[in-house]
Amino acid sequence: MSKLFSKIISIIFHPLILPSLGMFVFFNSGSYLDFLPFNAKKIILIIVFVSTFVLPLTFVPFFLFQNIIKSIQMETSKERLIPLAISSLMYFFSFYLLNRLGSPEIINRFILAGAVAILVLLILTFKWKISAHMVGIGGFTGALIAISFELQINLQYYIICAILFSGFIAYSRLQQKMHSPKQVYVGWFTGLLTTFLFITLFKNFI
């Protein structure tokens, strides 16, 4: 039962779905983003969902066919390099489209912070296999904390939920023996610090 629970958690909270989940939080945050026109919200969500979730997934069959990866779990560091590079490019593409369409700057920073977090993960992966799931949820948590400061809004319930689910995801990765405890912890703090620092410190450069 615990193994089934672990697999379900890993699937539901796959790193690629977190940017779209972030849009849901933004549009229900009690900030000015709540009052964006419905069509604007829809366009932003479609761009984010397609470019950060759908498009990266469409490459998976190609990676399998070309033996770039042996399975969708991508168990070795070498298997993760090209998929991570493609995912990062898709995040930058999403940022480019949103920026051109005049999306709110805080959303653009959120997506760009995700791209940077993937780049950091990619660089680390050349030497060490840390948990991409934990980088993802850690980055999501860091982004929520940063945005709560930036917009002066109370996101404590979202942040608490993100931390709680971080624990579930960490448990699932350890239960499946995909990572060591150290790889899980380092992954979470890498994501957390990367997105928090990027969103708070680089706002004048975007």
N, C-alpha and C positions, 0 to 999 in steps of 0.2 A: 504493500500500500504506500509506504514512504517513497519507494522508487517511482511509482506512478505519479504521486504528488510532486516530486522533484521535477519530473519531465514536464508536467503541466505548467508549473511555475516558470520553467526555463522557456517554454514556448510562448506563454502569455506575455511575459515581460522580456521578450527578445529586445535587444538594444535598438533595432530598427524601428520599433513601434513607438519608442519614447518621444521623438519629436512631435508626432501626431497627438500623443497624449498631452504633451506640453501645450499644444494649441487649445485643447479642451480646458486646461487649467487657466490659460490666459483669458479666454473668453468667458470665464466664470470666476474671475478673480476679484471683482468689486472695483476694478480700475477703469480707466477710460476705454480700455479695450473691449469692455462689455458693450459699449455703445456704438461700436463699429457697425455699419450697415450689414444686414444679413448677407447680401451678395459679396461684400468684401471679405467677410469671414469665410464664406464658402470657397472663394477663389484661393485664399491663403491656405486653407486646410487641404484643398485638392493638390495645390503645388507641393506642399510639404509632404503629404501622404504619398504622392506618386514618386517624387524625386528621392525621398529618404527611405521609403519602404518598398514600393512596387518595383522601381527600376533596379535597385540592388539585388532584389530577389530573382529578377528575370535572368541575371547572369549565372545563377547557381547551376542550372542544367548545363550551360556551356562549360563552366569550370569542371563539372563532373565528367563531361564528355571528353574534355581535353586532358583529363587526369591532373588538373591543377590542384584539385582537392580529391581526397579519397571518399569522403562522406560529408554530409552537411554539418557534422560536428566539428570538422576541421581540427583534428586533435593535435597536430603538430604546428609549431611556430611557422615553419616554411609554408604550410598550406594557407596560412592566414594572411600572408603578405599581400598578394594580389587582390583578394576580396576586400581587405581593409583599404587599399589604395583606391579601388573603385568606389567604395562607400564614401570615402572622403571627398572624392571628385563629385559625387552626386549631391553631397551636402553643400559643397561650394556652388554647384549649379543651382540648387534651391535658393541659396543666398542671392545669387546673381539675379534670378528671376524676381524674387521678392523685392530686392532693392530697386530694380528697374520699374516695377509696378507701384512703387511708393508705399510699400508695406511699412507699418510702424517700426521705428528704429529698434525698439527693444526686442521685437520678434526677430528682426534680422540679426541682431547680436546673439540671440539664443541659438539660431541655426548655425551661425558662424562659429560660435563657441563649441558646438557639437562637432563641426568639421575639424577644429583644432584639437579637440580631445581625441578624435580618431587618428589624427596625425601623430600625436604623442604616443598613442597606443602602438601605431605602426612602427615608430622608431624603437620603442622598447621591445617590440616583438622580434627585431633582428637579433636581440641578445637573450630574451627571456619571454616565456609564455605566461602572461598574466591574464586574468579573467576579463574578457570583453564585456560579458554581462555585468560585471561589477563596475567596470569603467562607465558603462552606460547608465546604470541606476545611480552611481555616485555622481556622475555628471549632471543627471537630472536633478538630484538633490541639491547640488551646488548651485545650479541655475535658479532653482526656486528660491533659495536663500538670497542670492544676489539680486534677483528681480524684486523680492519683497523689500529690500533696501532701496533699490533704484526707484521704484514706483511708490514707495512709502505705503504699502498695503500689507494687510495681515494674511499671510499664507500659511499660518502655523499648522492648520489641520492637514493641508496638502504636504507640508514638510514632514510632519509626523508620519503620515501614511507612506511617504517616500522612504523614510528611515526604516519603518516597519517592514516594508516590502524588500528593502535592501537585505534585511536579515533573512527573509524567506528565500531570496535568490541566492544568497551566500550558502544557506543550508542546502539548497538544491544542487549547486555546483559541487559542493563537498560530498554530498550523498551520492552523486553520480561519479565521483572520483575523477572529475574533469580537471580539478586544480587542487593545489595544496592550500592550507590556511593562509600562508604568507602571500601566495598569488592572489587570493581573494581580497585580503586586506589592502594590499598594495594597489590592486585594481580600483577598489572603491575610493581610496584617498586620491589616486591619480585623477580620476574623473571629477571628484568633488573640487579639488584645488584648481584644476585646469579651467573648468567652466566658471567657477566663482571669480577667480582672478581675471579671466579674460573679460567677462561681462562688466566687472566693476572698474577695471583699470584701463580698458582700451575703448571706452565709449567715445572719445574724441577723435579716434582714428578711423571711424567707419562712416 
